[in-house]
């Protein structure tokens, strides 16, 4: 399965360093807990994910590392990295071929009205948009710094496209949508923000929802959340002489 997983990670357009880090963390978990596929078959990796949890309350009371994985440094950050790696592996197993299968529960994809080709185009555009933003995140907002090791952060509500920190140190949840975003996209990013606020020690979090446009309900909902801003993207095609 390792070769297939590496291929899937590469399809998500992660850079080589991120792919290596995710493979390494998954292998470290397997080294101390056994085969991930066996855990997936047993309980969908739920028990293993629970074993790698370390809350802000645990950190506040200086509780020891509850996992079987030995490491130095910050316990909460390390276990979050390993837990995210396991949850990403579960996403890989759930999706089968991620290049062709949309993520379950995407609020902008209605299987009754959207063709497979449209779904593939939408997912591909979101991947391209994420890859471009990770290279030039400051174009979205001056002072932003990527804070998720190059891969989506896993929270209870799902996977956050990009997690960053702004110039003041506040965590910024960035959600990307191909095409126009509606009210459910606002609800989705608010769920992610709520999860991050519960995990972060100071509870400070902002959100940026990026889409090509926003309907009236999305704008009205976002207007009531001062910590959430909406940003439009546009795609520009440049052409040159192919014979040159």
Steps between C-alpha positions, in 0.01 A plus 500: 500500500791738558562557127131575444493739794806688373336528159180634660695761698674611183162530327397746771784720369694498826865589455767232538584602856138472613458160334814377674381636838157334468652168400748520787233577761274221377791254515590616854144435613509155340832427669344542844133410441502250214369503146271794418293289262425254780384788722288632213336160457442472875336833583572748224812614695280657770679342801841589366400861437364520854827361640687788337288779649655750741280792603580852613390388847756218487762753404391742770541229765830384350376143453748252349494371145209247499606334175741218424703724268816641662609851400656817637340843505147630532266206570185662366654616172670167440190293568289734288740437210478122542122511545462713188714250308270214606187698415648583160567132443136429590395761244713318242338165585150652500544670165645210305628689196505858623555634151154381399302502824381819675547537872191383685271777613629777269226764543546631147465166320150369435525153347152530355586801284879486454670278243814299573694724261387815682592348837846411371552848359389660826725283716792558263451877514488497879826303511664742257375796701633352823838420344530855365405659832748288692776642280385862527280513811586867555296585190188412696599720794825669589675338797340154468727202568409135431463309828388149399820331376382520140191278536138545605448507875254243630232613747178337618298666221734395218821617334595868486641595158767732641579599857712812542597764754464872442741776593359515854539124555130419473411168333329547163278228351492524119234312305507488119202447271503460124228714353249696706451431872168489681368502855614143566859591415484768770363242746781264406781746571331611824501136612872479428561825688306367798708182506826696482386740772437202728846360427701822520609606847401866458189419295576774246414413142399679181365369173544583132259343249633513144273449198433647157187665640246487785123485491280731705452250786874447535560874517225549758629216720861621483391855583409384851844347569767771539779240504404359158586676175412409141754518218435456128751334269524532123680291241696675228628317192814630330591390148825505304616388159532121505742505205755724674 
